[in-house]
Amino acid sequence: MSLEVLDRHSEALFEFLWCPVCGQDVFTHIPFEGVFCKNCNTQVVLRESRENRGYEEAVLACFDTDSTWNLHVDEKLRRDLPDGSARAKILGAPGAYEIDWWSPAPGEDWEPVERGEFDDVEEPDEVSHLA
């Protein structure tokens, strides 16, 4: 017996995607478990959007921090999601994706971490072992 694998989303979509908790853009797929940020373990679930407004692809990326490591440690260069989850609607085509909206909307209470936002920030030695 063999297992058939169906790729529902293009590799280009995962190249565009980044984690709004830590800003990293490397994800790991664990069969039968899901897709997780390799840096902080935030789970991402991709779903087809009900409407695509004429774009080639319209995807809802749902991020969940239930499995995120040591999110309570501010020094770990992470930003928690409001109520532990957030969604982004991604529109476009390979090479031309864009974020249409975030839910909840970024504002005074929450801003998603931008791709690579913490790349040039040194983590304090006293917390480097915590993740």
Salt bridges, closest charged atoms under 4 A:
ASP25 OD2 - ARG115 NH1 3.16
GLU48 OE2 - HIS9 ND1 3.63
GLU51 OE2 - ARG53 NE 3.42
GLU51 OE2 - LYS89 NZ 2.39
ASP100 OD2 - ARG53 NH2 2.20
GLU117 OE2 - ARG79 NH2 2.83
GLU123 OE2 - LYS76 NZ 2.81
